[in-house]
Amino acid sequence: MDTFSESLGTALRLILSADPELSDIVLLSLRVSLAAVLFAALLGLPGGAALGVGRFPGRQAIIVVLNGLMGLPPVVVGLLVYLLLSRAGPLGDYGLLFTPSAMVIAQTVLITPIIAALSRQTIEDAWGEYEEQLRSLGASPGRAALTLLWDTRFSLMIALLAGFGRAAAEVGAVLIVGGNIAGVTRVMTTTIALETSKGDLPLALALGFILVGLIIAVNAAAQLTRQWALRHYG
Amino acid sequence: MKETGIKVRVIAQGTGQALDTGRRGDADVVFVHDKAKEEQFVADGFGIGRRDVMYNDFVLIGPKADPAKVAGGKDITEALKKISAAKAPFVSRGDKSGTHSAELRLWKEGGIDIEQAKGPWYKDTGSGMGPALNTAASLNAYILADRGTWLSFKNRRDLVVVVEGDERLFNQYGVILVNPAKHRHVKKELGQQFIDWVVSPEGQKAIADYKIDGQQLFFPNARP
């Protein structure tokens, strides 16, 4: 019990003191994971919509694989991206390993299947409901997919939030491709792992509380945006 | 680094992993502690100009209760023999790090074939020094650690230093430039400049001045 109250106290102190090193780490966590959500959305939403609306041979198999890839182990993604970006790997010349860009790439790979799979389900359900209507209006499948993406945008937010949660919470991939370099690639989860390895468990737990609070804050912001938008444009 | 203006980006890895990172060309300089593996790394053409930098020592850590009765001894191999005879819990890094290499070498010097002798008492954790110490702390197990990590480690619980001061516990650190002939991306001038600084009187003094709770962690021993 002591550890927990001590950690809560430490977490509060850290937040109130606005420690510049910690704020940099928090900001980098946010920047990397939000960038990954952006890229994953650009890939995953159209992909999910195409799968939700399209009918073609092999579609069921693709859906099964896509749903399965929601369980991609972060450490495996980290390893794959590491081998690609390493100087000895195919993309080594770009010198991206151990940079925030490498972390964005790894997290994008990790969460694109999550966003694609969840949006596929949403779009497919909406397609079942509006297919006749859209067809009678003469909408092509592509046009229909776009319309449904727009119409279900508030439901799709949960897919983006699921992706963000996964990205912000994972440590396996960013540790391998980022290297946890102080001031360069150190994010919340790698800091927590580092403090744990130094045996400073109360500080590690305090940082954990802050990370969970941060993820909840992002979700709250999304919820408020959604309500505001529903009131004005719903 | 204000002395040279070089921005050093440190990636903390065990020696085995660090040498592998160098071998792939993903680092410019490796700063490690396993002389045999370092010399192999240079012999294989992956690194050039290895220099001794500093040393500290390994310490045998164990629970205060000391079930294998080794505390206070100076003979590390004798202590390991007692631990294996008593089948007292022992945590191994098991990750090809410098400390893991040293542990394996010490079992061998004590005439123990650890592959044969190991049982449920020998926990091969495959983890870094800190996580392995956390495991040892919760299992009340013995563990070989480098003194630097031990001094900065906070979650000690019932663990204390039980054996220290044996000359076989000497732990030499070396620095190597990754061979630019193998990897053209290597920042050879900056890397060499960093190495030159680390082994210079100023760099050596900076190492000697680094203390945690008033205790010096490393002892500079670069030869000019």
Chai-1 contact restraints between the chains, C-beta under 6 A:
chainA,res_idxA,chainB,res_idxB,connection_type,confidence,min_distance_angstrom,max_distance_angstrom,comment,restraint_id
A,S86,B,R24,contact,1.0,0.0,6.0,A-B,restraint_1
A,S86,B,D26,contact,1.0,0.0,6.0,A-B,restraint_2
A,R87,B,G25,contact,1.0,0.0,6.0,A-B,restraint_3
A,R87,B,D26,contact,1.0,0.0,6.0,A-B,restraint_4
A,R87,B,H183,contact,1.0,0.0,6.0,A-B,restraint_5
A,R87,B,H185,contact,1.0,0.0,6.0,A-B,restraint_6
A,A88,B,R24,contact,1.0,0.0,6.0,A-B,restraint_7
A,A88,B,G25,contact,1.0,0.0,6.0,A-B,restraint_8
A,L97,B,D26,contact,1.0,0.0,6.0,A-B,restraint_9
A,G179,B,I11,contact,1.0,0.0,6.0,A-B,restraint_10
A,I181,B,R9,contact,1.0,0.0,6.0,A-B,restraint_11
A,I181,B,I11,contact,1.0,0.0,6.0,A-B,restraint_12
A,V184,B,R9,contact,1.0,0.0,6.0,A-B,restraint_13
A,S197,B,G128,contact,1.0,0.0,6.0,A-B,restraint_14
A,S197,B,G130,contact,1.0,0.0,6.0,A-B,restraint_15
A,S197,B,P131,contact,1.0,0.0,6.0,A-B,restraint_16
A,K198,B,G130,contact,1.0,0.0,6.0,A-B,restraint_17
A,G199,B,F153,contact,1.0,0.0,6.0,A-B,restraint_18
A,G199,B,K154,contact,1.0,0.0,6.0,A-B,restraint_19
A,G199,B,N155,contact,1.0,0.0,6.0,A-B,restraint_20
A,D200,B,K154,contact,1.0,0.0,6.0,A-B,restraint_21
A,L201,B,N155,contact,1.0,0.0,6.0,A-B,restraint_22
